[in-house]
């Protein structure tokens, strides 16, 4: 009963969103995330919102969430350097099931260092898998990366990472998306927002508990293309509930 109540609290913040989770910080460029409060008036939620992402995950309540049901396949992807991150655009077909609804994977992208933290720990990298349901509501599934051995699945992406701004190309050969997610599908869950302007709220967030590995060289490769840290600082919880 308690688990159902907590989920109801989380879901009450969800509404239809049309924004892309990697929209630019401004039309003129990408200033550091710390200067969100200096952005345009239409981005007021970045400063005034009460359910902003990312967060520090701590004090979570156990509600015995079932593992996430995912259907990811070997897929032909388009890779683009949009100046803020490296993004993989995904065609139709890959999806997850949550709350009795189907969310289709639209794109995934990377942040170094991680945006969310877990009990104060910041990871070298975090991937965001951005999904949308028929109502336009967003679900972001996050994967953390620990520093360690080279990530072979990620290396296939890194070898084709565009260095030029807004260069988009197909990844060849097709990539098995299951190689970019952990074997364990248990997660932390909370209600949050886009981490880039307009910082729209009502996004369902799932952060996998099991991290993957990434080498120091792979982190260096990413930063040599993006040229700076591209994480937004941790935001206040404002009484939100985190469950697992």
ZIJOPE-V418477 format. One record per backbone hydrogen bond with DSSP energy under -1.0 kcal/mol. NH is the residue of the N-H (numbers start at 1). CO is the residue of the C=O. E is the energy in kcal/mol with one decimal. If there is no record, write none. Layout:
((NH | CO | E) (NH | CO | E))
This chain:
((5 | 1 | -2.0) (6 | 2 | -2.3) (7 | 3 | -2.1) (8 | 4 | -2.0) (9 | 5 | -1.9) (10 | 6 | -2.0) (11 | 7 | -2.8) (12 | 8 | -1.5) (13 | 10 | -1.1) (14 | 11 | -1.9) (17 | 136 | -1.7) (23 | 20 | -1.5) (26 | 29 | -1.6) (35 | 32 | -2.2) (36 | 33 | -1.4) (38 | 35 | -1.7) (39 | 36 | -1.9) (43 | 40 | -2.0) (44 | 41 | -1.5) (46 | 43 | -1.9) (47 | 44 | -1.4) (48 | 44 | -3.2) (49 | 45 | -2.2) (57 | 117 | -3.3) (61 | 242 | -3.1) (68 | 185 | -2.2) (71 | 95 | -3.2) (75 | 175 | -3.1) (78 | 89 | -1.9) (79 | 169 | -3.3) (80 | 87 | -2.5) (81 | 167 | -1.2) (82 | 85 | -1.7) (87 | 80 | -2.7) (88 | 108 | -3.3) (89 | 78 | -3.0) (90 | 106 | -2.5) (95 | 71 | -2.0) (96 | 103 | -2.2) (97 | 69 | -2.4) (98 | 101 | -2.3) (101 | 98 | -2.0) (103 | 96 | -2.6) (104 | 132 | -2.6) (105 | 94 | -2.8) (106 | 130 | -3.1) (107 | 130 | -1.3) (108 | 88 | -1.9) (109 | 128 | -1.7) (111 | 126 | -2.6) (114 | 123 | -3.2) (117 | 55 | -2.0) (118 | 121 | -1.9) (119 | 57 | -2.3) (121 | 118 | -1.8) (126 | 111 | -2.3) (127 | 143 | -2.8) (128 | 109 | -2.7) (129 | 141 | -2.9) (130 | 107 | -3.0) (131 | 139 | -3.1) (132 | 104 | -2.0) (133 | 137 | -1.9) (136 | 133 | -1.9) (139 | 131 | -2.1) (140 | 204 | -2.7) (141 | 129 | -2.4) (142 | 206 | -3.2) (143 | 127 | -2.3) (145 | 125 | -2.1) (146 | 212 | -3.6) (148 | 214 | -2.6) (155 | 151 | -2.0) (156 | 152 | -1.1) (158 | 154 | -2.7) (159 | 155 | -2.3) (160 | 157 | -1.6) (161 | 158 | -1.6) (166 | 81 | -3.8) (167 | 164 | -1.4) (169 | 79 | -2.1) (171 | 77 | -2.9) (175 | 75 | -2.7) (177 | 73 | -1.8) (179 | 176 | -1.8) (180 | 177 | -1.9) (181 | 178 | -1.0) (188 | 207 | -2.5) (189 | 243 | -2.8) (190 | 205 | -1.9) (192 | 203 | -3.0) (194 | 200 | -2.0) (199 | 196 | -2.5) (202 | 192 | -1.3) (203 | 192 | -2.0) (204 | 138 | -2.2) (205 | 190 | -2.5) (206 | 140 | -2.5) (207 | 188 | -2.4) (208 | 142 | -2.5) (209 | 186 | -2.2) (212 | 144 | -2.8) (214 | 146 | -2.1) (219 | 215 | -1.8) (220 | 216 | -2.3) (221 | 217 | -2.4) (222 | 218 | -2.0) (223 | 219 | -2.4) (224 | 220 | -1.9) (225 | 222 | -1.0) (226 | 222 | -2.3) (227 | 223 | -2.6) (230 | 112 | -1.5) (235 | 54 | -3.0) (240 | 237 | -1.0) (243 | 189 | -2.3) (244 | 61 | -1.9))
